[in-house]
């Protein structure tokens, strides 16, 4: 669920199992994403690509293609994470401006606001 929301926020077009690894953390092991090179695309452009990885698993049941979690409520812990991200928007925008274009940053925050507004998997 966390990776699916993260991939939605960064508009990842190429998440697959090879781009997710187990890493050591303070609480044991946790999943980490790698190879985030195909990200921050315009939603219109991204809609031309097939969903892959966790977002596909969230949005579509592999065998039938029917939605399984799409439009289901986001867990409160994910709503809190996204809201915390939005609470620091001015500072985060300033930091990201060194790495991303204004259009990419605007898209990221537009998608975050949309998650909070709908409180569902998108």
C-alpha positions as CSV (number, residue, x, y, z in Angstrom):
1,X,0.0,0.0,0.0
2,X,2.8,2.4,0.9
3,X,4.6,1.9,-2.3
4,X,1.4,2.1,-4.3
5,X,0.7,5.6,-2.8
6,X,4.4,6.6,-3.3
7,X,4.3,5.6,-6.9
8,X,1.1,7.5,-7.4
9,X,2.6,10.6,-5.9
10,X,5.8,10.5,-8.0
11,X,3.8,9.2,-11.1
12,X,6.1,6.2,-11.5
13,X,5.7,4.5,-14.9
14,X,8.1,1.6,-14.4
15,X,7.7,-0.1,-11.0
16,X,8.3,-3.8,-11.1
17,X,9.5,-6.4,-8.7
18,X,13.1,-5.9,-9.8
19,X,12.8,-2.3,-8.6
20,X,11.8,-3.2,-5.0
21,X,14.4,-4.5,-2.5
22,X,14.5,-5.5,1.1
23,X,16.7,-3.3,3.2
24,X,17.7,-3.2,6.9
25,X,15.9,-0.7,9.1
26,X,15.7,0.1,12.7
27,X,12.7,-2.2,13.0
28,X,14.2,-5.1,11.1
29,X,13.7,-5.2,7.3
30,X,11.5,-3.0,5.1
31,X,10.8,-2.7,1.4
32,X,12.6,0.1,-0.5
33,X,12.1,1.3,-4.0
34,X,15.0,1.7,-6.4
35,X,15.3,2.8,-10.1
36,X,12.9,5.7,-9.9
37,X,14.0,7.1,-13.3
38,X,10.6,7.0,-15.1
39,X,8.8,9.3,-12.7
40,X,7.2,12.8,-12.4
41,X,5.4,12.5,-15.7
42,X,2.3,14.5,-16.6
43,X,-0.9,12.5,-15.7
44,X,-2.1,12.8,-19.3
45,X,1.2,11.4,-20.7
46,X,1.3,8.7,-18.0
47,X,-2.2,7.5,-18.8
48,X,-0.7,6.1,-22.1
49,X,1.3,3.5,-20.1
50,X,0.2,0.3,-18.5
51,X,0.3,0.3,-14.7
52,X,3.0,-1.9,-13.3
53,X,4.0,-3.2,-9.9
54,X,2.2,-2.3,-6.7
55,X,-0.1,0.3,-8.3
56,X,-1.3,-2.3,-10.7
57,X,-1.8,-4.7,-7.8
58,X,-3.8,-2.1,-5.9
59,X,-5.8,-1.0,-8.9
60,X,-6.4,-4.3,-10.7
61,X,-6.7,-7.9,-9.9
62,X,-4.1,-9.6,-12.1
63,X,-6.4,-12.4,-13.3
64,X,-9.6,-10.6,-14.1
65,X,-8.6,-7.0,-14.5
66,X,-11.4,-5.9,-12.0
67,X,-10.5,-3.3,-9.4
68,X,-9.8,-4.7,-6.0
69,X,-8.6,-1.7,-3.9
70,X,-9.0,1.2,-6.3
71,X,-11.4,3.7,-4.7
72,X,-11.1,1.9,-1.4
73,X,-10.4,4.1,1.6
74,X,-6.8,4.8,2.3
75,X,-5.6,3.5,5.7
76,X,-5.4,6.3,8.3
77,X,-1.6,5.9,8.6
78,X,-1.2,6.7,4.9
79,X,-3.6,9.7,5.1
80,X,-1.5,11.0,8.1
81,X,1.8,10.5,6.1
82,X,0.5,12.4,3.1
83,X,-1.0,15.2,5.3
84,X,2.4,15.5,7.1
85,X,4.0,15.9,3.7
86,X,1.5,18.6,2.7
87,X,2.0,20.4,6.1
88,X,5.6,21.1,5.0
89,X,4.7,22.1,1.5
90,X,6.6,25.5,1.3
91,X,9.8,24.1,2.6
92,X,9.5,20.9,0.6
93,X,8.9,22.9,-2.6
94,X,12.0,25.0,-1.9
95,X,14.1,21.8,-1.4
96,X,12.7,20.0,-4.5
97,X,13.2,23.1,-6.7
98,X,16.9,22.2,-6.8
99,X,16.0,18.8,-8.3
100,X,12.7,19.0,-10.1
101,X,11.0,21.4,-12.5
102,X,8.1,23.5,-11.2
103,X,5.7,21.5,-13.3
104,X,7.0,18.2,-11.7
105,X,6.7,19.7,-8.2
106,X,3.2,21.1,-8.9
107,X,2.1,17.7,-10.2
108,X,3.4,16.0,-7.0
109,X,1.5,18.3,-4.7
110,X,-1.6,18.2,-6.9
111,X,-1.6,14.4,-6.5
112,X,-1.0,14.6,-2.8
113,X,-3.9,17.1,-2.3
114,X,-6.1,14.8,-4.4
115,X,-5.3,11.8,-2.2
116,X,-6.3,13.8,0.9
117,X,-9.4,15.1,-0.8
118,X,-10.6,11.7,-1.9
119,X,-9.0,9.6,0.9
120,X,-9.0,6.6,-1.4
121,X,-6.6,4.7,-3.5
122,X,-6.4,6.4,-6.9
